[in-house]
Amino acid sequence: MQFAHTEEQRLIRESARSFLASRAGAAQLRAGLEQPGAYDAQLWRQMASEMGWAGLAIAAEHGGAGLGWVELCILQEEQGRHLVPSPFFSTVALAAPLIEAIGSAAQRHALLGRIAAGELRIGCVLSGTDGRPPCEDVAVELNTSGAAWTLNGVGDFVIHGDSADLLLVLVRAAGSAGADGLSIAMVSPSAAGVAVHPHVMLDLTRPMSKVEFTAVALERDQILGETGAARAPLERALSLASIALAAEALGGAERLLEMTTDYVKQRTQFGRPIGSFQAIKHRLADMMVQVEAARSAAWYAAAVAQEGDDELAEAAAIAKSYCCDAFCDCAASAIQLHGGVGFTWEHEAHWYFKRARASASLLGSPAWQRERLMRIVAGGAAATPRF
Amino acid sequence: MRLGFTPQEERFRGEAAAWLEAQLTGPFRDLRGIDMGSGELLARRQEWERALGRGGWSCIGWPAAYGGRDASLAEQVIFAEEYARTGAPARLAYMGVELLGPTLLAFGTEEQKRRFLPPIARGEQFWCQGYSEPNAGSDLAGVRTRATLEGRANEAEWVVNGQKIWTSYAHFADWAFVLCRTEEGSQGHQGLSYLLIPMRQPGVTVRPIRQLTGGAEFNETFFTGARTAAGNVVGAVGEGWKVAMATLSFERGVSTLGQQMGFRNELNAIIAAARANGQIDDPDIRQRLAHAHVGLKIMRYSALRMLTSAESGVLSSEAYTYKIFWAIWRKKLGSLALDVLGPAGEIASRAPYHWGPLPRLFLGSRADTIYGGTSQIQRNIIAERALGLPREPRK
């Protein structure tokens, strides 16, 4: 039993932390939001290529560093501490495992190689306009009845969809139902019939777009892997992405705890630092209890992902639901304990509060994850929570 | 990262499980499933402690010289897991095995270790803890029980006067470890000593306290001129606070790692009850069962983190949060149990006030956030020691 990071993994964290400390301060990141695509393109290039983060968990045969999900989750956690806006999550933590799980050997080599090189930003179209979890209702239809295949429908909540070089689109074969007939199509955002409409999202640090597909022509080799066989491998990829998101939430919660601890030590009222009052102490203690539990959940799930264990779906549901809830609670406490300052636009707390909310919604809410967990561990069924 | 245990550790698991299964389907089958809150079958459970001792399974983490088997931390966790999984009874020897034993190993003299540890490991001597007093609960430094050294040098004895409270198992204990004020006029943490006092003597009176569960596992213990030999002090005279705090850290530390298998049994019983009465399909109940499952798994993951860091000799940050996490979790589990059972859960299994396992969990778990440091004290400790917030102003 060795449930702790190795020396090499600790070095990866230290290097990421010092890089982001110098390059991803709050003011720098807020300035990045004004750039096209709402992120700092130069920072993304540095992270992806110079630091080698984009290829960290991609196999060496595709040009990556050949490390695994534990290392990738360390990067997610460190980016979560700063809420770094970048195509990293969408491309490296969501699209790459999809390609790895579903793509043919040739597709994997071509796409993963370009991701590892930092040359490809991918937007994943997995939900419809009501934003239900992937596969709950698939909004884009694949029609294979004519001579040419076509896509029609409206996908939504596409992370960094407006700056993506490539879209991976979850599609359902016309007339299919349930687990059958699901495929992943590779579509260029500039293809005829594709229209990308960026939203203004609650969480400005993770922009999302609606993407319309109107009679978009599709060649057969634009399907990732086998046509109609996406469901099972998609599950695995979504578990991996959920674990990466949990790690990011952990990083955010951890940073909020530090930020709030520092604040209550220096803020004085009634002639004492407010951190000496039990009403304040106890709420911070509760934050720490949640942060430590979230750390256990996120780290364990990452280790399971690395070891290819059969408890992957369970560990992912536990980590995603717990870490996202903990992040939301910690963000709420951070605002409360900062008082009026915490309610201002200028203070950082609201960025975390909004990211926490948005992360909870993504890839199935905590309640949705818990129902999924119950089906795995106890059987029975209730109506699935809608989101 | 490497999850899971080594093949050698798994062999140890097999050996422990085989022994426990054989005992609990054989001579001790009547003790299967007896939990901490059950006050029954005391004599049989003392026999069980002796059987554990004969099998070499009582104090496995202790050095062999004192009756243990030098088991690694991983083996201790494995044994605790198998112990709970096989439904072995809650341990009457807990205070000696998990609290006094580690304290003596850390602070005792060689003579004290040789005298007191082997009888605990053999299941022949039972201990209780004399810390709290009517006016010294969370503020334990308010201890008033006095001990004074009387008699000539080589036959001097401590003479003890005072009252202890919440002394679990005092009604059958042979010995008590007691925090006493040994320096006249001293206050707070100063002037306290950690004495070992025989319970079976005229100066000791034990009065049971009935708990809200209806049972009476804890007591008031009165010392009126009780005596113990001058050498029965652990650590230096006047240094008792340090020793007592170490005991408390054992109570909150690695010894709790195996308890989760018992929690698992409780959650399984609730899920089984929910299946039986159809509550398993209720969306709200399902969410709460899922929360319980998440919490239980997180306790396991955290325990594995603590185990890894304990093996490398570091007390890691999750160790501060472990007690409050499980205590709050189990209290919620108790409420969930009764919500699953519905009104049927409020009918006693028999007179006068005897309850089945799930209602007993509901009632008994109210103590979890009180004993071993209340959740309020736990939050103070987390805030002041782990987060470094300024201390509460104290007199």
Interface residues (C-beta under 8 A of the other chain):
Chain A: M1 Q2 F3 A4 H5 T6 Q9 V70 L257 T261 V264 K265 R272 P273 G275 S276 Q278 I280 K281 H282 L284 A285 D286 M288 V289 E292 A293 R295 S296 A297 W299 Y300 A302 A303 V304 Q306 E307 D309 E314 A315 I318 S321 Y322 A367 R370 E371 L373 M374 V377 A378 G379 G380 A381 A382 A383 P385
Chain B: M1 R2 L3 G4 F5 T6 E9 A74 I271 R275 I280 D281 D282 P283 R286 Q287 L289 A290 H291 H293 V294 G295 K297 I298 Y301 S302 L304 R305 L307 T308 S309 S312 S317 E318 Y320 T321 I324 F325 Q376 Q378 R379 N380 I382 A383 E384 A386 L387 G388 L389 P390 R391 E392 P393
